[in-house]
Amino acid sequence: MAFSCFSRGKGRTLQDPHRPAKEEENIKKEDQKDTENCNSNTEEEVRCVSVLVVGAGSRGSCYTSYATCFPKLMKVVGVADPRACVREEHRKLHNIDEDKLFENWADAAEVEKFADAVIIATPDRLHKDPAVAFARKGYHMLLEKPMAVTPEDCREIVSVCKENGVILSVGHVMRYHRVSKKIKELIDSGAIGDVVHIQHMEPVGYWHFAHSFVRGNWRNEKESTFSLLAKSCHDIDLICYWLGKKRCLKVSSFGSLSHFTKENKPKDAGSRCLDCSVEETCPYSAKKLYLERAEKGMFGWPVAVVCSNGVYDIESLTDALKTGPYGRCIYDCDNDVVSNQGELCYNGGEIEVHDFTARMTYRIHAKHTAFIPPHLAAHGGADYYLIENFISAVAKGDPSLIQTGPDETLRSHLLVFEAERSRRESCVLHLDDEL
């Protein structure tokens, strides 16, 4: 995450720690390591929450791994997934009863409610129907982002959750990132005055974009949704979070598909990386992205996504690259998604606060938990904090523990939809009072 925030009033800067301070002799290190000695939810404090997982792919499995690390806090009691190998894997891992294994979400929704909460991590276009169905059954819900792929569906999900009094948490994990929370705290404290401009960039890695948005599940809108919603609704949500009650008045977005096209395919390139004459010089080579990882024994994400049959070995991976979408030439796919007076910056390290008035520099360290399970360490540990807060909210019946609740999430989603409309219509949109 890269972030710059410009403000007026106090002439202070929070900036990249690698920038040299102008007054080195006045640098003052904050004497705070901000390390919590233990997890905020101890197993003695809250009851165990039973969970049904609907869609047990990468994200669903990530969240359910919390149960293996904290079995007295969370128990997975059911799984709905069309892949038999995935259902069997979760049955063994979580000791799930046979009658709680479902091929699809609808079958799970038809039976009498048997869990406190549901984790919905189905493909983007399969969010609304299960979300509405399980909310009506009274399940508290962790819904992977985006909430849904149309404004109408997002509104319906929020409405049904409110009508049925269920807790809704949406998977905007970056709100739970300790640095994001520290930035919010500093802005709210007035450390840099009133914010008048934010410049935020999400540096999606070249291989990550190739994996997910050119070859992968989010490569075209027909099967998923547009990239601003699929990937960067995180970023719009963060900006809304940092700005608090300030509302958006206008929105503009411009962009088009320009690089990953058939016109840019190298001469003599093959249709698949495994038999391509220019593969060795291509940074997007599937052999480099997947086979080289597997040869080192690295069968986690993203390799695990390619091995959709649940068999994680070189032979299975090679077969998948020969026949599946992840082995295709990156330029020959069916993708259609695109991608002062005071300053605050963060670029992956500690945060520095420069007080120009006092000619002092303060280094801020965001709090972090002493132990974060490896399977929940993605997004800087934010995956862990999101599922921890959700389980605690359900156990205690306290929706205030959710930082990504229905109203704020709906607002940020609607902004994303308006931004995409601006891009398609090539115009600046003036927003109504709802946003």
Order of alpha helices (4+ residues) and beta strands (2+ residues): beta-beta-beta-beta-beta-alpha-beta-alpha-beta-alpha-beta-alpha-beta-alpha-beta-alpha-beta-alpha-alpha-alpha-beta-alpha-alpha-alpha-beta-beta-beta-beta-alpha-alpha-beta
